[in-house]
Structures are given as structure tokens and as C-alpha cells.
Amino acid sequence: MRTLPRSLMAAAAVPVALAAAAAVLKAGRWQLYADRHRIHLTPYPRRSCPDCRG
């Protein structure tokens, strides 16, 4: 039985982690913006909340 190198396993785990993070952000009503220099999370306003300006 041959095992995969750790770097290959880590490379395979990255898309799975990104998909899970995208699902959590969408369910939690968060918007993610990422570029080379920063990562920015902002909450979406809810339509049913008068204080959230949604």
C-alpha cells in the first residue's frame, strides 16, 4: 500500500475547505472579499431587520 505525500494531500484538502467555507459564509449571511493584500468579511443586512438597513 502506497501513501500520498503530505503536500498532495494538503493540495486536495484546499478545495474542500474552500467549498465548506463558502457554504458557511452563505448560510451565515457574510460576504468574503479577498485579494493579495487583505481578507475582508462584511455582514449582509437582513430584510426583516429594521436596524440592519436591509
Buried (B, 14 or more C-beta within 10 A) or exposed (E): EEEEEEEEEEEEEEEEEEEEEEEEBEEEEEEEEEEEEEEEEEEEEEEEEEEEEE
